[in-house]
C-alpha cells in the first residue's frame, strides 16, 4: 500500500516562506494518527491542571475558614468572637446585651435578671427586669393567683386554703379526696343559670329545682355540693362573693322545698372554672352546679 504524504503548502496551494525567499526548504508534513492526537490531548490536560493549582494557591484572601477554630476575632464571622480558640457568641460581658453576661462563650441572663416571667423560676414574676415574688393576684395573670408570694396556676396550691371548700391541697394540686360515685338513680341533678350580677333564682328555673329536690329525696343517705360559678368579668373577690350568694340562694330554695339544709354544702367557685369567650359562652359560666357528696 502506498501512503502519500502532503505538506501544508501542498494542501493549501500556498507557498512557504522559504520558497518565497528562493531557498529550498524541506516541507514539514503533519503527522496523522492517534499518537499525535493523544499527545495533544494530554498537553491540554496538563495545562488545565497547572492553571487549577495556580488558582487554588491564590485562594480568596477575604473568605473565612469553615472550621470554627480561631486565633482572633478576625477568623470568625461577623458578630462572633474568638473564645478559647473557638468562634463563639462572646468572649467577654461587653459582647452581650443588657442584663446578660458571657458564660463559656455564650450570653446568658445575669442572676435574678429577666425580660419576662418565663425567665424566672416557677412562681416568680419579672418586675423591672428582676425576678421577684408576687404581691397580688393581678401580677400573676388571668389564670393564676398569688399565694404566699408565688403565682399559682389554676388548680395548683400550696395549702388547703388555696383550693375550693370541697377540695384539699394534695401534692401541690387541688383535689377532691374520697369522692364517692353518684348514686344509681333514674333522675339527675341539672344546673341552673343566672343573668349578669344576679344571684336570685329566676322563675324559669323553679321547675328545675323542684325536680332536683325530688331527686335528692330519693337518695336520702347522700349529701350534695352546691357549686356557684361566675364568668370571668369582675375581680376575683367580687366573683367569689357572687358565686357564694348564688349557691346560698339555691340552697335556701331547696330547703323551702323540704331538703334538710345539713345535706347541702355551698361551694363558691368564683371564676375559677371560667374560660371567658363571647357573651354566649359567659352565659353558660354564670350557673350553679350540683354534685353528690
C-alpha positions as CSV (number, residue, x, y, z in Angstrom):
1,X,0.0,0.0,0.0
2,X,1.3,3.4,-0.9
3,X,0.9,6.3,1.5
4,X,1.2,9.7,0.1
5,X,2.2,12.5,2.4
6,X,1.2,16.1,1.7
7,X,2.9,19.1,3.1
8,X,1.0,22.0,4.4
9,X,1.8,24.0,1.3
10,X,0.6,21.3,-1.0
11,X,-2.7,21.0,0.8
12,X,-3.4,24.7,0.8
13,X,-1.5,25.5,-2.5
14,X,0.2,28.3,-0.7
15,X,4.0,28.9,-1.0
16,X,6.1,28.6,2.2
17,X,8.1,31.4,3.5
18,X,11.3,29.7,2.3
19,X,10.0,29.3,-1.3
20,X,9.2,33.0,-1.4
21,X,12.8,33.8,-0.4
22,X,14.1,31.5,-3.1
23,X,15.6,29.0,-0.6
24,X,14.9,25.4,-0.8
25,X,13.4,24.1,2.4
26,X,12.1,20.7,3.3
27,X,8.3,20.8,3.7
28,X,7.0,19.5,7.1
29,X,4.2,17.1,6.8
30,X,1.6,16.9,9.6
31,X,1.7,13.7,11.4
32,X,-1.5,11.8,11.0
33,X,-2.6,9.1,13.5
34,X,-3.7,8.5,17.1
35,X,-0.3,9.1,18.7
36,X,-0.1,12.8,17.8
37,X,-3.7,13.4,18.8
38,X,-3.1,11.7,22.2
39,X,-0.1,13.9,22.9
40,X,-2.1,17.0,22.1
41,X,-5.0,16.0,24.4
42,X,-2.6,15.2,27.3
43,X,-1.0,18.5,26.8
44,X,-4.3,20.3,27.2
45,X,-5.0,18.3,30.4
46,X,-1.6,19.3,31.8
47,X,-2.2,22.9,31.1
48,X,-5.6,22.8,32.8
49,X,-4.0,21.1,35.9
50,X,-1.3,23.8,36.1
51,X,-4.0,26.5,36.0
52,X,-6.1,24.8,38.6
53,X,-3.1,24.6,41.0
54,X,-2.4,28.3,40.4
55,X,-5.9,29.4,41.2
56,X,-6.0,27.1,44.3
57,X,-2.8,28.6,45.6
58,X,-4.0,32.1,45.1
59,X,-7.3,31.4,47.0
60,X,-9.7,34.0,48.3
61,X,-8.0,36.2,51.0
62,X,-11.2,37.5,52.5
63,X,-13.0,34.2,52.9
64,X,-13.4,33.0,56.5
65,X,-12.4,29.4,57.3
66,X,-15.2,26.9,57.5
67,X,-13.5,25.4,60.6
68,X,-14.8,27.3,63.7
69,X,-11.4,27.3,65.3
70,X,-9.7,30.7,65.5
71,X,-6.8,32.6,66.8
72,X,-8.6,36.0,66.9
73,X,-12.0,37.6,66.1
74,X,-10.9,38.2,62.6
75,X,-11.1,34.5,61.9
76,X,-14.8,34.4,62.9
77,X,-18.0,35.5,61.2
78,X,-19.4,39.0,61.9
79,X,-20.9,39.1,65.3
80,X,-18.8,36.2,66.7
81,X,-15.8,36.3,68.9
82,X,-12.8,34.0,69.4
83,X,-13.1,32.3,72.8
84,X,-10.7,29.6,73.7
85,X,-9.8,29.1,70.0
86,X,-13.5,28.6,69.1
87,X,-15.7,31.1,67.3
88,X,-18.4,31.9,69.9
89,X,-21.2,34.3,70.8
90,X,-19.0,36.2,73.2
91,X,-15.6,36.3,74.9
92,X,-16.4,39.0,77.5
93,X,-19.5,40.5,79.1
94,X,-19.4,43.6,76.9
95,X,-20.3,41.4,73.9
96,X,-23.7,40.6,75.4
97,X,-26.9,42.6,75.7
98,X,-28.3,44.3,78.9
99,X,-28.8,42.0,81.9
100,X,-26.6,39.4,80.3
101,X,-23.1,38.1,81.0
102,X,-20.7,35.9,79.0
103,X,-20.5,32.4,80.2
104,X,-18.2,30.0,78.4
105,X,-18.7,31.8,75.1
106,X,-22.5,32.1,75.4
107,X,-24.5,35.1,76.5
108,X,-26.8,34.2,79.5
109,X,-29.0,36.2,81.8
110,X,-27.4,37.6,84.9
111,X,-28.6,36.0,88.2
112,X,-32.2,37.0,89.0
113,X,-32.5,39.2,85.9
114,X,-35.3,38.7,83.4
115,X,-37.2,40.0,80.4
116,X,-40.4,38.1,81.0
117,X,-41.7,35.9,83.9
118,X,-40.7,32.8,81.8
119,X,-37.1,33.7,82.6
120,X,-37.7,33.3,86.3
121,X,-38.1,30.2,88.5
122,X,-41.7,28.9,88.6
123,X,-43.9,31.1,90.8
124,X,-41.9,34.2,90.5
125,X,-42.7,37.2,88.3
126,X,-40.5,39.5,86.2
127,X,-40.8,43.1,87.6
128,X,-38.5,45.8,86.2
129,X,-36.2,43.1,84.8
130,X,-35.8,41.5,88.2
131,X,-37.3,38.1,89.3
132,X,-39.2,38.6,92.4
133,X,-42.1,37.3,94.5
134,X,-45.7,38.4,93.7
135,X,-47.7,40.6,95.9
136,X,-51.2,40.4,94.3
137,X,-53.3,38.2,92.0
138,X,-53.2,40.9,89.3
139,X,-49.4,40.4,88.9
140,X,-49.9,36.7,88.1
141,X,-52.1,36.9,85.0
142,X,-55.7,35.9,84.3
143,X,-55.4,32.2,85.1
144,X,-53.3,32.4,88.2
145,X,-53.4,33.7,91.7
146,X,-50.7,34.9,94.2
147,X,-50.3,32.7,97.3
148,X,-47.5,33.2,99.8
149,X,-45.5,35.2,97.2
150,X,-45.8,32.6,94.5
151,X,-48.0,32.7,91.4
152,X,-50.1,29.5,91.2
153,X,-51.8,28.3,88.1
154,X,-55.5,27.4,88.2
155,X,-55.8,24.1,90.2
156,X,-52.3,24.4,91.8
157,X,-51.9,25.1,95.5
158,X,-49.5,25.5,98.5
159,X,-52.1,24.9,101.2
160,X,-55.8,23.8,101.5
161,X,-56.9,27.5,101.6
162,X,-55.8,27.9,98.0
163,X,-58.5,25.4,97.0
164,X,-62.3,25.4,96.9
165,X,-64.2,24.3,100.0
166,X,-64.7,20.8,98.6
167,X,-61.0,20.3,97.7
168,X,-57.8,19.6,99.5
169,X,-54.2,20.5,98.5
170,X,-52.6,17.2,97.7
171,X,-49.1,17.2,96.2
172,X,-49.5,20.8,95.0
173,X,-52.8,20.2,93.2
174,X,-56.3,20.9,94.4
175,X,-58.2,17.6,94.5
176,X,-61.4,16.2,95.9
177,X,-60.4,13.3,98.1
178,X,-62.7,10.4,98.9
179,X,-65.4,11.5,96.4
180,X,-68.0,8.7,96.1
181,X,-69.6,7.7,92.8
182,X,-73.1,9.2,92.2
183,X,-76.0,7.1,93.5
184,X,-77.7,4.9,90.9
185,X,-80.9,6.8,90.3
186,X,-83.3,7.3,87.4
187,X,-83.0,11.1,87.9
188,X,-80.2,13.6,87.6
189,X,-79.3,17.0,89.0
190,X,-79.5,19.8,86.4
191,X,-77.7,23.1,86.6
192,X,-79.4,26.5,86.7
193,X,-78.2,29.7,85.2
194,X,-78.2,33.5,86.1
195,X,-78.0,36.9,84.5
196,X,-75.1,39.2,84.9
197,X,-74.6,40.2,88.6
198,X,-77.8,38.3,89.6
199,X,-77.9,35.7,92.3
200,X,-81.6,35.2,92.9
201,X,-83.3,32.2,91.3
202,X,-85.1,33.1,88.1
203,X,-88.7,31.9,87.6
204,X,-87.8,29.8,84.6
205,X,-85.7,27.6,86.9
206,X,-88.1,26.9,89.7
207,X,-89.3,23.7,87.9
208,X,-85.7,22.5,87.5
209,X,-85.1,23.0,91.2
210,X,-88.3,21.2,92.0
211,X,-87.1,18.1,90.0
212,X,-83.7,18.4,91.7
213,X,-85.3,18.4,95.1
214,X,-87.3,15.2,94.3
215,X,-84.1,13.5,93.1
216,X,-82.2,14.5,96.3
217,X,-85.0,13.0,98.3
218,X,-84.6,9.7,96.5
219,X,-81.0,9.4,97.9
220,X,-81.8,10.2,101.4
221,X,-78.4,8.9,102.7
222,X,-76.3,11.2,100.5
223,X,-75.5,14.9,100.7
224,X,-75.0,17.4,97.8
225,X,-72.4,20.0,96.9
226,X,-74.0,23.2,95.5
227,X,-71.3,24.9,93.4
228,X,-71.7,28.5,92.5
229,X,-69.9,29.9,89.4
230,X,-69.4,33.2,87.6
231,X,-67.9,34.4,84.3
232,X,-64.5,36.0,84.1
233,X,-65.7,39.6,84.4
234,X,-65.0,41.4,87.6
235,X,-62.4,40.9,90.3
236,X,-61.7,37.6,92.0
237,X,-63.0,38.9,95.3
238,X,-66.3,40.1,93.8
239,X,-66.8,36.8,91.9
240,X,-66.2,34.6,94.9
241,X,-68.8,36.6,96.8
242,X,-71.2,36.5,93.9
243,X,-70.8,32.7,93.4
244,X,-71.4,32.1,97.1
245,X,-74.6,34.2,97.0
246,X,-75.9,32.2,94.1
247,X,-75.2,28.9,95.9
248,X,-76.9,30.2,99.1
249,X,-79.9,31.3,97.1
250,X,-80.3,27.8,95.6
251,X,-79.7,26.1,99.0
252,X,-82.4,28.2,100.6
253,X,-84.8,27.4,97.8
254,X,-84.2,23.7,98.2
255,X,-84.6,24.0,102.0
256,X,-88.0,25.5,101.4
257,X,-88.9,22.5,99.3
258,X,-88.2,20.2,102.2
259,X,-84.5,19.3,101.8
260,X,-82.6,19.2,105.1
261,X,-80.1,22.1,105.0
262,X,-77.5,19.9,106.7
263,X,-77.3,17.8,103.5
264,X,-76.5,20.9,101.4
265,X,-72.9,22.3,101.2
266,X,-72.4,25.5,99.3
267,X,-69.0,25.8,97.4
268,X,-68.2,29.2,95.9
269,X,-66.0,28.6,92.8
270,X,-66.0,32.2,91.6
271,X,-64.4,32.4,88.1
272,X,-62.0,29.5,88.8
273,X,-63.6,27.4,86.1
274,X,-64.4,30.2,83.7
275,X,-62.9,30.1,80.2
276,X,-64.0,33.6,79.0
277,X,-65.2,33.9,75.4
278,X,-68.2,35.7,73.9
279,X,-71.4,36.5,75.7
280,X,-73.0,33.1,74.8
281,X,-70.0,31.4,76.5
282,X,-70.2,33.6,79.5
283,X,-73.9,32.9,80.0
284,X,-73.0,29.2,80.3
285,X,-70.5,30.1,83.0
286,X,-72.9,32.0,85.3
287,X,-74.5,29.0,86.9
288,X,-74.9,26.7,89.9
289,X,-74.0,23.0,89.6
290,X,-74.9,20.1,91.8
291,X,-72.6,17.2,92.7
292,X,-73.2,14.3,95.0
293,X,-71.0,14.3,98.1
